[in-house]
Amino acid sequence: MNTNNKRKELGHFLQTRRKRLDPSIYGIELGSGRRTTGLRREELAQVAGVGLSWYTWLEQGREINVSQQVLESISRALQLDWVERRHLFNLALGLPVVPDSPPSEWEQDPALQEVLDAWVYSPAYAVDRYWNVVGWNELAVKVFADFSKLVGRDRNLVWYSFTSPEQRQLVVHWEAEAKKCIALFRENSDQFADSQWFGEFIRDLSEASPEFREWWPLHELLVTHGGIKELNHPKAGRLFLRPAILHPADQPDLRILLFTALPQDHTLEKLKRLQRL
């Protein structure tokens, strides 16, 4: 798609999303003579905190500069979901991701949950591109952590790996696994490295963890997990798992981390007993 077509597509996309909004949500009274469907341009501009002329030019497909921060404001005003926000950024900036901040909560996908639940004797969980845990099966809770009770940054796999005392006790070779976690996280971080969220996350985790502060500047990269994950589980004892990273074709922003039992130390039998608890 050339630049002119992208600008026209962007303008049409914004119009369709603006016209589907319910003005009453924003406290806008609907007069009897109102003919506009959804929000008017001036109303959307006011909600988003941007200039009316500038927003009008954006919808008209004119060649104007737009910042990531302004696109974030427009995304929130238009109540775009994750897929729509990604599409907006791609049209406006050529970026396939939303670079400013991760969604606070991933929309629950029944199909994804069915996939995770299908692995009855293999702990599995899903993470978004920021490595926030957004889905898990029952055995993952019993093996790793009750993710439903983790809030905020504690739900982020990188943050949790470096700040949770329970995680350090659970993982036998914690240092090696933590370095892998950093390398996997860094592999796609260039796509949001300029965002405010990323800068604050790295700064705060560097303050919270001396190991992260030491290892992050090494710029190690890793695409697949691989190897053997050895755990010292408080109830099941020693567990040997083979980790794998799966990429759902219909949800490219997600990764599924699946852990299958290895024959060492009767791991499968232990997982089955753990599942019944």
Buried (B, 14 or more C-beta within 10 A) or exposed (E): EEEEEBBBBBBEBBBEBBEEBEBEEEEBEEEEEEEEEBBBBEBBBBBBEBEBEBBBBBBEBEEEEBEBEBBBBBBEBBEBEBEBBBBBBBBBBEBEBBBBBBBEEBEEBEEBBEBBBEBEBBBBBBBBBBBBBBBBBBBBBBBBBEBEEBEEBBBBBBBBBBBBEEBBEBBBBBEEBBBBBBBBBBBBBEBBEEBBBBEEBBEBBBEEBEBBBEBBEEEBEBEEBEEEBBBEBEEBBBBBBBBBBEEBEEBEBBBBBBBBBBEEBBBBEBBBEBBEE
